[in-house]
């Protein structure tokens, strides 16, 4: 079992080695089975390379097999990119089988500096966010196994993420929220363009936070009047107080339109703040 390398720089003002960022034991289990008293799901941070591989296999299953993403064959059946070795990987396991059924990866400010930026930087010009980077983490590669897409798994992930933010004195999350290009069996950008048109009226950040896509979705050539519902994850982010930072980028490899999103911990609504942090 191969240990993950420790980062050369501290995670934040608290110098913790990589792999020690898992939740405290009392917070690592989300729920118990009333009949067996065994945990239904377990939440923790990957501490070894083989645990990261489990997350990468789940990502491949969801992104490539289910969504049709074209992923590089770095290792067969795994979704791997250059940012993985610099990230913390959050895992949700089925309490009965032990299989990883949900994951996020988190790129901390120190690690983003080491790798030269974030994944979001590859899709958007984030110049206007430069003053936030010291306490800003990137969330990415979020996915949940098809058989476990209920509220419990995503709530467990979010609870661990907000605990991580508080413990490491971080205040801002960014990332790309994906909208599938496949709509009603047809691959096009119409649904994504319509979603952007709809959400930009209600959830757009103020202009000083706007970013620009490097490969814009050609909204001017698409129908923006379809009646479409945002994906559940985007709706969840918006309920937590997240804002959209600008027009979507087109990701041809993942066959998605990606919205740049930002969530500041201070904007977390009170009911969620109490639920996730107890404050």
ChimeraX attribute file (.defattr): number of C-alpha atoms within 10 A of each C-alpha:
attribute: neighborCount
match mode: 1-to-1
recipient: residues
	/A:1	8
	/A:2	9
	/A:3	13
	/A:4	19
	/A:5	14
	/A:6	13
	/A:7	18
	/A:8	12
	/A:9	14
	/A:10	16
	/A:11	21
	/A:12	17
	/A:13	10
	/A:14	10
	/A:15	12
	/A:16	15
	/A:17	15
	/A:18	22
	/A:19	18
	/A:20	13
	/A:21	19
	/A:22	21
	/A:23	19
	/A:24	12
	/A:25	9
	/A:26	7
	/A:27	15
	/A:28	19
	/A:29	20
	/A:30	20
	/A:31	15
	/A:32	14
	/A:33	12
	/A:34	9
	/A:35	6
	/A:36	8
	/A:37	9
	/A:38	13
	/A:39	17
	/A:40	20
	/A:41	25
	/A:42	24
	/A:43	26
	/A:44	22
	/A:45	23
	/A:46	24
	/A:47	21
	/A:48	16
	/A:49	15
	/A:50	14
	/A:51	20
	/A:52	23
	/A:53	17
	/A:54	18
	/A:55	29
	/A:56	23
	/A:57	19
	/A:58	22
	/A:59	26
	/A:60	23
	/A:61	20
	/A:62	19
	/A:63	20
	/A:64	18
	/A:65	12
	/A:66	11
	/A:67	16
	/A:68	15
	/A:69	18
	/A:70	15
	/A:71	17
	/A:72	12
	/A:73	10
	/A:74	10
	/A:75	11
	/A:76	11
	/A:77	17
	/A:78	20
	/A:79	25
	/A:80	21
	/A:81	12
	/A:82	9
	/A:83	18
	/A:84	16
	/A:85	17
	/A:86	22
	/A:87	22
	/A:88	24
	/A:89	27
	/A:90	26
	/A:91	28
	/A:92	27
	/A:93	20
	/A:94	18
	/A:95	19
	/A:96	12
	/A:97	10
	/A:98	12
	/A:99	17
	/A:100	23
	/A:101	24
	/A:102	26
	/A:103	29
	/A:104	23
	/A:105	24
	/A:106	26
	/A:107	27
	/A:108	27
	/A:109	22
	/A:110	22
	/A:111	24
	/A:112	21
	/A:113	15
	/A:114	13
	/A:115	15
	/A:116	11
	/A:117	18
	/A:118	23
	/A:119	19
	/A:120	20
	/A:121	16
	/A:122	12
	/A:123	22
	/A:124	24
	/A:125	14
	/A:126	20
	/A:127	12
	/A:128	13
	/A:129	15
	/A:130	10
	/A:131	9
	/A:132	13
	/A:133	20
	/A:134	16
	/A:135	19
	/A:136	25
	/A:137	23
	/A:138	22
	/A:139	25
	/A:140	21
	/A:141	19
	/A:142	22
	/A:143	21
	/A:144	21
	/A:145	17
	/A:146	12
	/A:147	7
	/A:148	13
	/A:149	14
	/A:150	11
	/A:151	8
	/A:152	14
	/A:153	25
	/A:154	21
	/A:155	15
	/A:156	23
	/A:157	21
	/A:158	16
	/A:159	21
	/A:160	25
	/A:161	20
	/A:162	19
	/A:163	17
	/A:164	16
	/A:165	18
	/A:166	12
	/A:167	13
	/A:168	18
	/A:169	15
	/A:170	22
	/A:171	19
	/A:172	19
	/A:173	24
	/A:174	24
	/A:175	22
	/A:176	25
	/A:177	22
	/A:178	24
	/A:179	26
	/A:180	19
	/A:181	23
	/A:182	17
	/A:183	14
	/A:184	8
	/A:185	7
	/A:186	9
	/A:187	13
	/A:188	18
	/A:189	25
	/A:190	23
	/A:191	26
	/A:192	31
	/A:193	25
	/A:194	21
	/A:195	22
	/A:196	24
	/A:197	17
	/A:198	18
	/A:199	14
	/A:200	16
	/A:201	8
	/A:202	10
	/A:203	16
	/A:204	18
	/A:205	16
	/A:206	11
	/A:207	10
	/A:208	9
	/A:209	17
	/A:210	19
	/A:211	22
	/A:212	18
	/A:213	21
	/A:214	14
	/A:215	14
	/A:216	16
	/A:217	21
	/A:218	14
	/A:219	17
	/A:220	8
	/A:221	10
	/A:222	15
	/A:223	15
	/A:224	18
	/A:225	13
	/A:226	14
	/A:227	10
	/A:228	13
	/A:229	13
	/A:230	19
	/A:231	13
	/A:232	10
	/A:233	15
	/A:234	19
	/A:235	12
	/A:236	14
	/A:237	18
	/A:238	18
	/A:239	13
	/A:240	20
	/A:241	17
	/A:242	23
	/A:243	25
	/A:244	28
	/A:245	24
	/A:246	21
	/A:247	24
	/A:248	31
	/A:249	22
	/A:250	24
	/A:251	19
	/A:252	12
	/A:253	12
	/A:254	19
	/A:255	21
	/A:256	24
	/A:257	26
	/A:258	26
	/A:259	27
	/A:260	25
	/A:261	25
	/A:262	25
	/A:263	20
	/A:264	16
	/A:265	18
	/A:266	11
	/A:267	14
	/A:268	19
	/A:269	12
	/A:270	13
	/A:271	11
	/A:272	15
	/A:273	17
	/A:274	11
	/A:275	11
	/A:276	18
	/A:277	12
	/A:278	9
	/A:279	9
